Amino acid sequence: MATAETVDLGPVHDPKEESIKVFMDIEHELKKELLHTRREYQSKNPAFVGRDLQVHQLMPNSVPEHEREYFQAVEELDEDQLAGFSSKDLVAVRVAVSAYGVHLFGKIRIPAMSDSGPAYIHFRAFDVPGGDEPAKLHSIHTEEKEHSDGDKTYRAIFTKNDPLEWFDT
């Protein structure tokens, strides 16, 4: 498996033709997964138990507050607004090449959000150039950050100035 330690992630640059093609291959799945993830994190009656199994068993009608925080920046958007982006909203990419293929990290702007705050999704895709299969969505970045005071913040929506870095989840 490729990691930040085993491959070189290239510099941030504007999307080129190949990056746009990869995005278009994964666009439907990206939107589907984004909406699913938001519903999962914000649902009052989650259909999943996932990694917070004990919490959901003890309080089945509750979602831990930190999970709601991931999508707090876009809580006022409906699903059409949240997933209302297209290839023209792909603003930056970084590429890493491994023995398996190409790892594309992308930053896409949510048009319904103000550019002055959180308005971007970071995604990771994988492609085998010249292969028979279309590119595949690897993940949408969700960040759990621990601060020096022990407090934690959670987010899936980033700002224009947040760097596009290697991530696994």
DSSP file (Angstrom, degrees, kcal/mol; ACC not computed):
  #  RESIDUE AA STRUCTURE BP1 BP2  ACC     N-H-->O    O-->H-N    N-H-->O    O-->H-N    TCO  KAPPA ALPHA  PHI   PSI    X-CA   Y-CA   Z-CA
    1    1 A M              0   0    0      0, 0.0     2,-0.2     0, 0.0     5,-0.1   0.000 360.0 360.0 360.0 136.8    0.0    0.0    0.0
    2    2 A A        +     0   0    0      3,-0.0     2,-0.3     4,-0.0    96,-0.0  -0.518 360.0 176.5 -74.2 138.2    1.3    3.5   -0.9
    3    3 A T    >>  -     0   0    0     -2,-0.2     4,-1.4     1,-0.0     3,-0.8  -0.864  48.0 -99.3-134.0 169.7    1.9    5.8    2.0
    4    4 A A  T 34 S+     0   0    0     -2,-0.3     5,-0.2     1,-0.2   162,-0.0   0.781 124.9  51.7 -60.3 -25.6    3.3    9.3    2.4
    5    5 A E  T 34 S+     0   0    0      1,-0.2    -1,-0.2     3,-0.1    -3,-0.0   0.712 110.7  45.8 -83.6 -21.4    6.6    7.7    3.4
    6    6 A T  T <4 S+     0   0    0     -3,-0.8     2,-0.3    -5,-0.1    -2,-0.2   0.583 114.0  38.5-102.9 -11.0    6.8    5.4    0.3
    7    7 A V  S  < S-     0   0    0     -4,-1.4     2,-0.6    91,-0.1    91,-0.1  -0.952  78.6-115.9-135.3 157.6    5.9    7.7   -2.5
    8    8 A D        -     0   0    0     89,-0.4     2,-0.6    -2,-0.3    89,-0.6  -0.836  23.2-145.7 -94.9 122.3    6.7   11.3   -3.4
    9    9 A L  B     -A   96   0A   0     -2,-0.6    87,-0.2    -5,-0.2     3,-0.1  -0.787  22.6-132.8 -87.4 119.9    3.6   13.6   -3.5
   10   10 A G        -     0   0    0     85,-3.2     3,-0.1    -2,-0.6    -1,-0.1  -0.030  32.1 -77.3 -66.3 173.1    4.2   16.2   -6.2
   11   11 A P        -     0   0    0      0, 0.0    84,-0.3     0, 0.0     2,-0.2  -0.240  53.1 -90.9 -70.4 159.6    3.5   19.9   -5.7
   12   12 A V        +     0   0    0     82,-0.1     2,-0.3    -3,-0.1    82,-0.2  -0.498  59.1 159.5 -67.5 135.9    0.1   21.5   -5.8
   13   13 A H  B     -B   93   0A   0     80,-2.2    80,-2.3    -2,-0.2     3,-0.1  -0.973  45.3 -80.8-152.1 166.4   -0.9   22.6   -9.2
   14   14 A D        -     0   0    0     -2,-0.3    78,-0.2    78,-0.2    77,-0.1  -0.374  62.7 -90.5 -64.3 148.1   -4.0   23.5  -11.3
   15   15 A P        -     0   0    0      0, 0.0     2,-0.2     0, 0.0    -1,-0.1  -0.375  44.5-159.5 -63.4 137.1   -5.8   20.4  -12.7
   16   16 A K     >  -     0   0    0     -3,-0.1     4,-2.4    -2,-0.1     3,-0.3  -0.551  39.4 -82.1-107.5 178.3   -4.7   19.3  -16.1
   17   17 A E  H  > S+     0   0    0      1,-0.2     4,-2.2     2,-0.2     5,-0.1   0.866 127.8  48.6 -51.5 -46.5   -6.5   17.1  -18.6
   18   18 A E  H  > S+     0   0    0      1,-0.2     4,-2.2     2,-0.2    -1,-0.2   0.893 111.4  49.9 -65.3 -39.2   -5.6   13.8  -16.9
   19   19 A S  H  > S+     0   0    0     -3,-0.3     4,-2.6     2,-0.2    -1,-0.2   0.898 110.4  50.1 -65.4 -40.1   -6.7   15.0  -13.5
   20   20 A I  H  X S+     0   0    0     -4,-2.4     4,-2.6     2,-0.2    -2,-0.2   0.891 109.2  52.1 -65.2 -39.3  -10.0   16.2  -14.8
   21   21 A K  H  X S+     0   0    0     -4,-2.2     4,-2.0    -5,-0.2    -2,-0.2   0.925 109.9  48.6 -62.1 -44.7  -10.5   12.8  -16.5
   22   22 A V  H  X S+     0   0    0     -4,-2.2     4,-1.7     2,-0.2    -2,-0.2   0.935 111.4  50.5 -60.3 -46.0   -9.9   11.1  -13.2
   23   23 A F  H  X S+     0   0    0     -4,-2.6     4,-1.5     1,-0.2     3,-0.3   0.928 109.2  50.4 -57.8 -45.5  -12.3   13.5  -11.4
   24   24 A M  H  < S+     0   0    0     -4,-2.6     4,-0.4     1,-0.2    -1,-0.2   0.846 107.2  55.2 -64.5 -32.7  -15.0   12.8  -14.0
   25   25 A D  H  < S+     0   0    0     -4,-2.0     4,-0.3     1,-0.2    -1,-0.2   0.869 120.0  31.0 -63.8 -36.4  -14.5    9.0  -13.6
   26   26 A I  H  X S+     0   0    0     -4,-1.7     4,-3.1    -3,-0.3     5,-0.2   0.492  89.8 101.6-101.7  -4.5  -15.1    9.3   -9.8
   27   27 A E  H  X S+     0   0    0     -4,-1.5     4,-2.4     1,-0.2     5,-0.2   0.883  84.4  45.3 -52.6 -49.5  -17.5   12.3   -9.7
   28   28 A H  H  > S+     0   0    0     -4,-0.4     4,-2.5     1,-0.2    -1,-0.2   0.939 117.0  44.8 -61.4 -47.3  -20.7   10.3   -9.2
   29   29 A E  H  > S+     0   0    0     -4,-0.3     4,-2.8     1,-0.2     5,-0.2   0.875 111.1  54.7 -65.6 -37.5  -19.1    8.1   -6.5
   30   30 A L  H  X S+     0   0    0     -4,-3.1     4,-2.5     2,-0.2    -1,-0.2   0.933 111.5  43.8 -60.6 -47.3  -17.6   11.1   -4.8
   31   31 A K  H  X S+     0   0    0     -4,-2.4     4,-2.4    -5,-0.2     5,-0.2   0.922 114.5  49.7 -65.1 -44.0  -21.0   12.8   -4.5
   32   32 A K  H  X S+     0   0    0     -4,-2.5     4,-2.3    -5,-0.2    -2,-0.2   0.930 114.5  44.4 -60.2 -46.8  -22.7    9.6   -3.4
   33   33 A E  H  X S+     0   0    0     -4,-2.8     4,-2.8     2,-0.2    -2,-0.2   0.873 111.4  53.9 -68.3 -37.9  -20.1    9.0   -0.7
   34   34 A L  H  X S+     0   0    0     -4,-2.5     4,-2.3    -5,-0.2    -2,-0.2   0.939 112.6  43.0 -60.9 -48.0  -20.0   12.6    0.4
   35   35 A L  H  X S+     0   0    0     -4,-2.4     4,-2.5     2,-0.2    -2,-0.2   0.904 114.6  50.3 -66.2 -41.5  -23.8   12.6    1.0
   36   36 A H  H  X S+     0   0    0     -4,-2.3     4,-2.6    -5,-0.2    -2,-0.2   0.928 111.1  49.0 -61.2 -45.5  -23.7    9.2    2.6
   37   37 A T  H  X S+     0   0    0     -4,-2.8     4,-2.5     2,-0.2    -2,-0.2   0.907 111.3  48.9 -63.9 -42.6  -20.9   10.2    5.0
   38   38 A R  H  X S+     0   0    0     -4,-2.3     4,-2.0     2,-0.2     5,-0.2   0.941 112.6  47.7 -63.4 -45.1  -22.7   13.4    6.0
   39   39 A R  H  X S+     0   0    0     -4,-2.5     4,-1.9     1,-0.2    -2,-0.2   0.917 111.9  51.4 -60.2 -41.8  -26.0   11.5    6.6
   40   40 A E  H  < S+     0   0    0     -4,-2.6    -1,-0.2     1,-0.2    -2,-0.2   0.912 114.6  42.1 -61.0 -44.4  -24.0    8.9    8.6
   41   41 A Y  H  < S+     0   0    0     -4,-2.5    -1,-0.2     1,-0.2    -2,-0.2   0.736 123.4  36.8 -77.3 -22.8  -22.4   11.6   10.8
   42   42 A Q  H  < S+     0   0    0     -4,-2.0    -2,-0.2    -5,-0.2    -1,-0.2   0.542  84.7 117.8-108.9  -7.6  -25.5   13.7   11.3
   43   43 A S     <  -     0   0    0     -4,-1.9    25,-0.0    -5,-0.2    -4,-0.0  -0.300  51.1-154.4 -64.7 141.2  -28.3   11.2   11.5
   44   44 A K  S    S+     0   0    0      1,-0.3    -1,-0.1    18,-0.1    -3,-0.0   0.711  98.2  35.2 -84.0 -22.8  -30.2   11.1   14.8
   45   45 A N  S    S-     0   0    0     16,-0.0    -1,-0.3    17,-0.0    16,-0.1  -0.641  89.5-160.4-127.0  73.3  -31.1    7.4   14.1
   46   46 A P        -     0   0    0      0, 0.0    -6,-0.1     0, 0.0    16,-0.1  -0.247  16.8-152.0 -62.1 139.6  -28.0    6.0   12.4
   47   47 A A  S    S+     0   0    0      2,-0.0     2,-0.3     0, 0.0    -7,-0.1   0.435  80.0  66.3 -85.6  -1.2  -28.5    2.9   10.4
   48   48 A F        -     0   0    0     -8,-0.1     0, 0.0     1,-0.1     0, 0.0  -0.746  55.6-167.8-115.2 163.8  -24.9    2.1   11.1
   49   49 A V    >   +     0   0    0     -2,-0.3     3,-0.7     6,-0.0     7,-0.3   0.593  38.5 151.3-117.4 -31.4  -22.9    1.3   14.2
   50   50 A G  G >   -     0   0    0      1,-0.2     3,-0.8     2,-0.1     6,-0.1   0.163  68.7 -18.5  43.8-145.0  -19.5    1.6   12.8
   51   51 A R  G 3  S+     0   0    0      1,-0.3     3,-0.3     2,-0.1    -1,-0.2   0.661 133.7  60.1 -74.5 -15.7  -16.5    2.6   14.9
   52   52 A D  G <>  +     0   0    0     -3,-0.7     4,-2.3     1,-0.2    -1,-0.3  -0.220  66.1 142.8-102.2  43.1  -18.7    4.1   17.7
   53   53 A L  H <>  +     0   0    0     -3,-0.8     4,-2.1     1,-0.2     5,-0.2   0.882  67.7  48.3 -51.3 -50.3  -20.3    0.7   18.3
   54   54 A Q  H  > S+     0   0    0     -3,-0.3     4,-2.3     1,-0.2    -1,-0.2   0.902 111.1  50.3 -63.6 -41.4  -20.6    1.1   22.1
   55   55 A V  H  > S+     0   0    0      1,-0.2     4,-2.8     2,-0.2    -1,-0.2   0.929 112.4  47.0 -61.1 -45.5  -22.0    4.6   22.0
   56   56 A H  H  < S+     0   0    0     -4,-2.3    -1,-0.2    -7,-0.3    -2,-0.2   0.819 111.7  50.8 -70.0 -29.8  -24.7    3.6   19.5
   57   57 A Q  H  < S+     0   0    0     -4,-2.1    -1,-0.2    -5,-0.2    -2,-0.2   0.891 116.3  41.0 -72.0 -38.8  -25.6    0.5   21.5
   58   58 A L  H  < S+     0   0    0     -4,-2.3    -2,-0.2     1,-0.3    -3,-0.2   0.865 134.4  19.8 -76.2 -36.5  -25.9    2.5   24.7
   59   59 A M    ><  +     0   0    0     -4,-2.8     3,-2.0    -5,-0.2    -1,-0.3  -0.660  69.8 175.9-133.5  76.1  -27.7    5.5   23.1
   60   60 A P  T 3  S+     0   0    0      0, 0.0    -1,-0.1     0, 0.0    -4,-0.1   0.683  79.8  52.2 -62.6 -18.5  -29.2    4.3   19.8
   61   61 A N  T 3  S+     0   0    0    -16,-0.1     2,-0.4     2,-0.0    -5,-0.1   0.166 100.5  81.0-100.6  18.8  -30.9    7.6   19.0
   62   62 A S    <   -     0   0    0     -3,-2.0    -3,-0.1    -7,-0.1   -18,-0.1  -0.953  56.9-160.5-128.7 143.4  -27.7    9.6   19.5
   63   63 A V        -     0   0    0     -2,-0.4     5,-0.1   -21,-0.1   -22,-0.0  -0.981  41.5-101.0-115.4 132.6  -24.7   10.4   17.4
   64   64 A P    >>  -     0   0    0      0, 0.0     3,-1.4     0, 0.0     4,-1.1  -0.231  30.8-122.1 -52.9 139.9  -21.6   11.6   19.3
   65   65 A E  H 3> S+     0   0    0      1,-0.3     4,-1.4     2,-0.2     3,-0.3   0.832 109.0  61.8 -55.8 -35.7  -21.3   15.4   19.0
   66   66 A H  H 3> S+     0   0    0      1,-0.2     4,-0.7     2,-0.2    -1,-0.3   0.833  98.4  57.2 -64.0 -29.2  -17.9   15.2   17.4
   67   67 A E  H X4 S+     0   0    0     -3,-1.4     3,-0.7     1,-0.2     4,-0.4   0.885 104.7  50.5 -69.4 -36.1  -19.3   13.3   14.5
   68   68 A R  H >< S+     0   0    0     -4,-1.1     3,-1.0    -3,-0.3    -1,-0.2   0.830 100.4  66.8 -65.8 -30.4  -21.8   16.1   13.7
   69   69 A E  H >< S+     0   0    0     -4,-1.4     3,-1.3     1,-0.2     4,-0.4   0.779  83.1  73.8 -63.5 -28.3  -18.9   18.5   13.8
   70   70 A Y  T << S+     0   0    0     -4,-0.7    86,-2.3    -3,-0.7    87,-0.6   0.881 112.1  25.0 -53.5 -40.7  -17.3   17.0   10.7
   71   71 A F  T X  S+     0   0    0     -3,-1.0     3,-1.5    -4,-0.4    -1,-0.3   0.130  85.7 116.1-113.0  18.7  -20.0   18.7    8.5
   72   72 A Q  G X  S+     0   0    0     -3,-1.3     3,-1.4     1,-0.3     4,-0.2   0.847  70.7  62.3 -57.2 -36.3  -21.0   21.6   10.7
   73   73 A A  G 3  S+     0   0    0     -4,-0.4    -1,-0.3     1,-0.3     3,-0.2   0.741 114.2  33.0 -64.0 -23.0  -19.7   24.1    8.1
   74   74 A V  G X  S+     0   0    0     -3,-1.5     3,-1.6     1,-0.1    -1,-0.3   0.100  79.4 118.3-120.1  21.3  -22.3   22.9    5.6
   75   75 A E  T <  S+     0   0    0     -3,-1.4    -1,-0.1     1,-0.3    -2,-0.1   0.757  74.7  55.8 -63.6 -23.6  -25.1   22.0    7.8
   76   76 A E  T 3  S+     0   0    0     -4,-0.2    -1,-0.3    -3,-0.2     2,-0.3   0.601  89.7  94.8 -83.3 -10.8  -27.4   24.5    6.2
   77   77 A L    <   -     0   0    0     -3,-1.6     2,-0.1     4,-0.1    -3,-0.1  -0.579  69.6-136.5 -82.9 141.1  -26.9   23.1    2.7
   78   78 A D     >  -     0   0    0     -2,-0.3     4,-2.6     1,-0.1     5,-0.2  -0.361  36.8 -94.5 -81.7 176.0  -29.3   20.6    1.2
   79   79 A E  H  > S+     0   0    0      1,-0.2     4,-2.4     2,-0.2    -1,-0.1   0.874 124.8  53.0 -62.8 -38.5  -28.0   17.6   -0.6
   80   80 A D  H  4 S+     0   0    0      1,-0.2    -1,-0.2     2,-0.2    -3,-0.0   0.891 112.3  45.5 -64.6 -38.0  -28.2   19.2   -4.0
   81   81 A Q  H >4 S+     0   0    0      2,-0.2     3,-1.3     1,-0.2    31,-0.5   0.918 113.0  49.4 -70.2 -43.3  -26.2   22.2   -2.8
   82   82 A L  H 3< S+     0   0    0     -4,-2.6    -2,-0.2     1,-0.3    -1,-0.2   0.901 120.8  35.5 -62.9 -40.7  -23.6   20.1   -1.0
   83   83 A A  T 3< S+     0   0    0     -4,-2.4    -1,-0.3    -5,-0.2    -2,-0.2   0.083  86.0 111.9-100.1  23.2  -23.0   17.9   -4.1
   84   84 A G    <   +     0   0    0     -3,-1.3     2,-0.2    -5,-0.0    -1,-0.2   0.089  50.2 109.3 -86.4  24.6  -23.5   20.7   -6.6
   85   85 A F        -     0   0    0     -3,-0.2     2,-0.2    25,-0.1    25,-0.1  -0.567  42.3-177.7 -97.9 164.0  -19.9   20.8   -7.8
   86   86 A S    >   -     0   0    0     23,-0.2     3,-2.1    -2,-0.2     4,-0.3  -0.791  50.8 -73.3-143.6-173.8  -18.5   19.7  -11.1
   87   87 A S  G >  S+     0   0    0      1,-0.3     3,-1.4    -2,-0.2   -64,-0.1   0.786 125.3  65.1 -60.6 -26.9  -15.1   19.4  -12.8
   88   88 A K  G 3  S+     0   0    0      1,-0.3    -1,-0.3    20,-0.0    -3,-0.0   0.684  97.2  57.5 -70.1 -14.5  -14.9   23.2  -13.1
   89   89 A D  G <  S+     0   0    0     -3,-2.1    20,-2.6    20,-0.0     2,-0.8   0.426  75.3 108.4 -94.3  -0.5  -14.9   23.4   -9.3
   90   90 A L  E <   + C   0 108A   0     -3,-1.4    18,-0.2    -4,-0.3     3,-0.1  -0.696  43.4 170.7 -75.7 110.2  -11.7   21.2   -9.1
   91   91 A V  E     +     0   0A   0     16,-2.4     2,-0.3    -2,-0.8    -1,-0.2   0.697  52.6  11.3-103.1 -21.5   -9.3   23.9   -8.1
   92   92 A A  E     - C   0 107A   0     15,-1.3    15,-2.5   -78,-0.2     2,-0.3  -0.994  56.3-174.6-157.3 150.2   -6.1   22.1   -7.1
   93   93 A V  E     -BC  13 106A   0    -80,-2.3   -80,-2.2    -2,-0.3     2,-0.3  -0.966   9.6-161.3-141.8 159.3   -4.5   18.7   -7.3
   94   94 A R  E     - C   0 105A   0     11,-2.2    11,-3.0    -2,-0.3     2,-0.4  -0.983  16.3-153.6-136.4 146.2   -1.4   16.8   -6.2
   95   95 A V  E     - C   0 104A   0     -2,-0.3   -85,-3.2   -84,-0.3     2,-0.4  -0.957  11.7-174.9-127.5 138.9   -0.1   13.6   -7.8
   96   96 A A  E     -AC   9 103A   0      7,-2.2     7,-3.3    -2,-0.4     2,-0.5  -0.996  14.5-149.4-128.2 137.6    1.9   10.7   -6.4
   97   97 A V  E     + C   0 102A   0    -89,-0.6   -89,-0.4    -2,-0.4     2,-0.2  -0.922  20.8 171.7-110.2 128.5    3.1    7.8   -8.6
   98   98 A S        -     0   0    0      3,-3.0     3,-0.3    -2,-0.5   -91,-0.1  -0.687  52.1 -92.7-121.4 178.6    3.6    4.3   -7.1
   99   99 A A  S    S+     0   0    0     -2,-0.2     3,-0.1     1,-0.2    -2,-0.0   0.744 125.9  50.9 -62.6 -22.5    4.3    0.9   -8.6
  100  100 A Y  S    S-     0   0    0      1,-0.2     2,-0.3    28,-0.0    -1,-0.2   0.760 121.5 -83.6 -88.4 -27.8    0.5    0.4   -8.7
  101  101 A G        -     0   0    0     -3,-0.3    -3,-3.0    27,-0.1     2,-0.4  -0.987  65.0 -27.9 157.8-151.1   -0.6    3.5  -10.4
  102  102 A V  E     -CD  97 127A   0     25,-3.6    25,-2.4    -2,-0.3     2,-0.6  -0.878  38.9-155.9-110.6 131.4   -1.4    7.2   -9.8
  103  103 A H  E     -CD  96 126A   0     -7,-3.3    -7,-2.2    -2,-0.4     2,-0.5  -0.931  15.2-164.0-105.0 117.3   -2.7    8.6   -6.6
  104  104 A L  E     -CD  95 125A   0     21,-2.5    21,-2.9    -2,-0.6     2,-0.5  -0.905   6.8-166.4-108.1 123.8   -4.6   11.9   -7.2
  105  105 A F  E     -CD  94 124A   0    -11,-3.0   -11,-2.2    -2,-0.5     2,-0.3  -0.938  17.9-172.6-105.9 128.0   -5.3   14.2   -4.3
  106  106 A G  E     -CD  93 123A   0     17,-2.5    17,-2.3    -2,-0.5     2,-0.5  -0.905  24.0-151.8-128.1 152.4   -7.9   16.9   -5.2
  107  107 A K  E     -CD  92 122A   0    -15,-2.5   -16,-2.4    -2,-0.3   -15,-1.3  -0.985  21.4-174.1-119.7 119.8   -9.4   20.0   -3.7
  108  108 A I  E     -CD  90 121A   0     13,-2.6    13,-2.5    -2,-0.5     2,-0.3  -0.950  17.7-133.8-121.1 135.9  -12.9   20.8   -4.9
  109  109 A R  E     - D   0 120A   0    -20,-2.6    11,-0.2    -2,-0.4   -23,-0.2  -0.678  11.4-135.4 -88.3 136.3  -14.9   23.9   -4.1
  110  110 A I    >   -     0   0    0      9,-3.3     3,-2.1    -2,-0.3   -28,-0.1  -0.831  16.8-152.1 -87.1 109.1  -18.5   23.6   -3.0
  111  111 A P  T 3  S+     0   0    0      0, 0.0    -1,-0.1     0, 0.0     4,-0.1   0.765  89.3  62.1 -58.9 -27.6  -20.1   26.4   -5.1
  112  112 A A  T 3  S+     0   0    0    -31,-0.5     2,-0.3     2,-0.1   -30,-0.1   0.572  94.0  80.0 -76.0  -7.1  -22.9   27.1   -2.6
  113  113 A M  S <  S-     0   0    0     -3,-2.1     2,-0.2     6,-0.2     6,-0.1  -0.746  89.3-105.5-103.4 148.8  -20.4   28.1    0.1
  114  114 A S    >   -     0   0    0     -2,-0.3     3,-1.3     4,-0.2    -4,-0.1  -0.479  22.5-135.3 -67.5 137.1  -18.6   31.4    0.5
  115  115 A D  T 3  S+     0   0    0      1,-0.2    45,-0.4    -2,-0.2    -1,-0.1   0.628  97.2  74.0 -68.6 -12.8  -15.0   31.2   -0.5
  116  116 A S  T 3  S+     0   0    0      2,-0.1    -1,-0.2    43,-0.1    43,-0.1   0.542 106.2  21.7 -82.1  -5.8  -14.0   33.1    2.6
  117  117 A G  S <  S-     0   0    0     -3,-1.3    43,-0.4     1,-0.1     2,-0.3  -0.562 117.6 -27.3-136.6-158.9  -14.6   30.2    5.0
  118  118 A P  S    S+     0   0    0      0, 0.0    41,-0.3     0, 0.0    -4,-0.2  -0.455  72.8 133.0 -61.3 121.1  -14.8   26.4    4.9
  119  119 A A        +     0   0    0     39,-2.6    -9,-3.3    -2,-0.3     2,-0.4   0.221  41.9  90.3-154.6  14.0  -15.9   25.5    1.3
  120  120 A Y  E     -DE 109 158A   0     38,-2.2    38,-3.4   -11,-0.2     2,-0.4  -0.931  50.3-155.4-129.9 144.7  -13.7   22.8    0.1
  121  121 A I  E     -D  108   0A   0    -13,-2.5   -13,-2.6    -2,-0.4     2,-0.5  -0.929  12.7-149.3-111.1 138.9  -13.6   19.0    0.1
  122  122 A H  E     +D  107   0A   0     -2,-0.4    19,-3.0    34,-0.4     2,-0.3  -0.939  23.2 177.0-106.7 130.2  -10.3   17.1   -0.2
  123  123 A F  E     -DF 106 140A   0    -17,-2.3   -17,-2.5    -2,-0.5     2,-0.4  -0.884  21.5-145.2-130.0 162.8  -10.5   13.7   -1.9
  124  124 A R  E     +DF 105 139A   0     15,-2.7    14,-3.0    -2,-0.3    15,-1.7  -0.997  19.9 178.0-129.0 132.4   -8.1   11.0   -2.9
  125  125 A A  E     -DF 104 137A   0    -21,-2.9   -21,-2.5    -2,-0.4     2,-0.4  -0.868  16.1-144.4-129.0 163.1   -8.5    8.9   -6.1
  126  126 A F  E     +DF 103 136A   0     10,-2.7    10,-2.8    -2,-0.3     2,-0.3  -0.992  18.8 175.3-131.9 138.4   -6.5    6.1   -7.7
  127  127 A D  E     -D  102   0A   0    -25,-2.4   -25,-3.6    -2,-0.4     8,-0.1  -0.995  27.3-147.1-142.8 146.6   -5.9    5.4  -11.4
  128  128 A V    >   -     0   0    0     -2,-0.3     3,-2.5     5,-0.3     5,-0.1  -0.914  34.4-131.9-109.5 100.7   -4.0    3.1  -13.5
  129  129 A P  T 3  S+     0   0    0      0, 0.0     3,-0.1     0, 0.0    -2,-0.0  -0.260  89.9  10.9 -56.5 133.1   -3.1    5.1  -16.6
  130  130 A G  T 3  S+     0   0    0      1,-0.2     2,-0.0     3,-0.1    -3,-0.0   0.461 101.3 133.7  78.2   0.5   -3.8    3.2  -19.8
  131  131 A G    <   -     0   0    0     -3,-2.5    -1,-0.2     2,-0.2    -3,-0.0  -0.251  66.7-120.2 -78.5 170.1   -5.7    0.5  -17.8
  132  132 A D  S    S+     0   0    0     -3,-0.1    -1,-0.1     2,-0.1    -2,-0.0   0.678  89.5  77.7 -82.6 -19.4   -9.1   -0.9  -18.7
  133  133 A E  S    S-     0   0    0     -5,-0.1    -5,-0.3     1,-0.1    -2,-0.2  -0.640  82.4-117.2 -94.2 147.4  -10.7    0.2  -15.5
  134  134 A P        -     0   0    0      0, 0.0    -1,-0.1     0, 0.0  -112,-0.1  -0.347  47.8 -80.8 -71.4 164.1  -11.9    3.8  -14.7
  135  135 A A        -     0   0    0   -114,-0.1     2,-0.4    -8,-0.1    -8,-0.2  -0.212  48.2-138.0 -59.6 157.1  -10.3    5.6  -11.8
  136  136 A K  E     -F  126   0A   0    -10,-2.8   -10,-2.7    -3,-0.1     2,-0.4  -0.953  11.1-118.2-125.0 141.4  -11.6    4.8   -8.3
  137  137 A L  E     -F  125   0A   0     -2,-0.4   -12,-0.3   -12,-0.2     3,-0.1  -0.628  26.8-177.3 -71.7 128.7  -12.4    7.0   -5.4
  138  138 A H  E     -     0   0A   0    -14,-3.0     2,-0.3    -2,-0.4   -13,-0.2   0.875  56.1 -40.2 -92.0 -52.1  -10.2    6.1   -2.4
  139  139 A S  E     -F  124   0A   0    -15,-1.7   -15,-2.7    28,-0.0     2,-0.5  -0.990  39.9-118.4-169.0 162.8  -11.5    8.4    0.2
  140  140 A I  E     -F  123   0A   0     -2,-0.3     2,-0.3   -17,-0.2   -17,-0.2  -0.951  48.4-109.0-107.5 132.3  -12.8   11.8    1.3
  141  141 A H        +     0   0    0    -19,-3.0     2,-0.4    -2,-0.5   -19,-0.3  -0.445  37.6 178.1 -70.4 125.9  -10.6   13.5    3.8
  142  142 A T        -     0   0    0     27,-1.3     2,-0.5    -2,-0.3    14,-0.2  -0.999  16.5-151.2-123.3 130.3  -12.0   13.7    7.3
  143  143 A E  E     -G  155   0B   0     12,-3.6    12,-2.2    -2,-0.4     2,-0.5  -0.871  18.4-174.8-112.2 131.3   -9.7   15.3    9.9
  144  144 A E  E     -G  154   0B   0     -2,-0.5     2,-0.5    10,-0.2    10,-0.2  -0.984  19.3-173.5-116.9 115.3   -9.5   14.7   13.6
  145  145 A K  E     -G  153   0B   0      8,-2.9     8,-2.3    -2,-0.5     2,-0.5  -0.941  14.7-152.8-120.1 125.7   -7.0   17.1   15.1
  146  146 A E  E     -G  152   0B   0     -2,-0.5     6,-0.2     6,-0.2     2,-0.1  -0.840  16.7-149.4 -96.7 129.7   -5.8   17.1   18.7
  147  147 A H    >   -     0   0    0      4,-3.4     3,-2.4    -2,-0.5    -1,-0.0  -0.456  30.6 -99.6 -94.0 167.6   -4.7   20.5   20.0
  148  148 A S  T 3  S+     0   0    0      1,-0.3    -1,-0.1    -2,-0.1    -2,-0.0   0.761 122.6  56.8 -60.2 -26.4   -2.0   21.2   22.6
  149  149 A D  T 3  S-     0   0    0      2,-0.1    -1,-0.3     1,-0.0     3,-0.1   0.416 121.0-106.9 -85.3   3.3   -4.7   21.6   25.3
  150  150 A G  S <  S+     0   0    0     -3,-2.4    -2,-0.1     1,-0.3     2,-0.0   0.250  78.9 132.3  91.2 -13.1   -6.0   18.2   24.6
  151  151 A D        -     0   0    0     -5,-0.1    -4,-3.4     1,-0.0     2,-0.4  -0.366  44.3-147.4 -69.0 152.2   -9.1   19.5   22.9
  152  152 A K  E     -G  146   0B   0     -6,-0.2     2,-0.3    -3,-0.1    -6,-0.2  -0.936  10.1-162.6-123.7 147.3  -10.0   17.9   19.5
  153  153 A T  E     -G  145   0B   0     -8,-2.3    -8,-2.9    -2,-0.4     2,-0.4  -0.937   6.3-158.6-124.5 153.0  -11.7   19.3   16.4
  154  154 A Y  E     +G  144   0B   0     -2,-0.3     2,-0.3   -10,-0.2   -10,-0.2  -0.990  18.4 158.6-133.4 134.9  -13.3   17.4   13.6
  155  155 A R  E     +G  143   0B   0    -12,-2.2   -12,-3.6    -2,-0.4   -85,-0.2  -0.996  32.5 179.8-157.6 153.7  -13.9   18.4   10.0
  156  156 A A  S    S+     0   0    0    -86,-2.3     2,-0.5    -2,-0.3   -34,-0.4   0.332  78.3  73.6-125.4  -5.6  -14.6   17.2    6.5
  157  157 A I        -     0   0    0    -87,-0.6   -36,-0.2   -36,-0.1     2,-0.2  -0.963  67.8-168.5-117.1 126.6  -14.9   20.7    5.0
  158  158 A F  B     -E  120   0A   0    -38,-3.4   -39,-2.6    -2,-0.5   -38,-2.2  -0.590  17.1-112.5-114.3 169.4  -11.7   22.7    4.5
  159  159 A T    >   -     0   0    0    -41,-0.3     3,-0.9    -2,-0.2   -43,-0.1  -0.497  33.7-104.1 -96.9 169.5  -10.8   26.3    3.7
  160  160 A K  T 3  S+     0   0    0    -45,-0.4    -1,-0.1   -43,-0.4   -44,-0.1   0.850 121.3  49.4 -58.0 -36.2   -9.0   27.7    0.6
  161  161 A N  T 3  S+     0   0    0      2,-0.1    -1,-0.2     3,-0.0     3,-0.0   0.544  81.3 109.3 -87.0  -7.8   -5.8   28.1    2.6
  162  162 A D  S <  S-     0   0    0     -3,-0.9    -4,-0.1     1,-0.1     2,-0.0  -0.541  76.4-115.4 -68.7 129.3   -5.8   24.6    4.1
  163  163 A P        -     0   0    0      0, 0.0     2,-1.0     0, 0.0    -1,-0.1  -0.325  14.5-124.3 -68.6 147.8   -3.0   22.6    2.4
  164  164 A L        +     0   0    0    -71,-0.1     2,-0.2   -59,-0.1   -59,-0.1  -0.816  49.7 164.5 -90.0 102.0   -3.7   19.6    0.2
  165  165 A E        -     0   0    0     -2,-1.0     2,-0.1     1,-0.1   -71,-0.1  -0.689  44.2 -74.7-119.2 169.1   -1.6   17.0    1.9
  166  166 A W        +     0   0    0     -2,-0.2     2,-0.3  -157,-0.1    -1,-0.1  -0.387  56.1 168.7 -60.7 135.8   -1.4   13.2    1.9
  167  167 A F        -     0   0    0      1,-0.1   -26,-0.0    -2,-0.1   -28,-0.0  -0.987  34.0-160.5-146.6 154.1   -4.2   11.5    3.8
  168  168 A D              0   0    0     -2,-0.3    -1,-0.1   -28,-0.0   -44,-0.1   0.691 360.0 360.0-102.7 -28.3   -5.5    8.0    4.2
  169  169 A T              0   0    0    -27,-0.1   -27,-1.3   -30,-0.1   -29,-0.2   0.328 360.0 360.0-134.1 360.0   -8.9    8.9    5.5
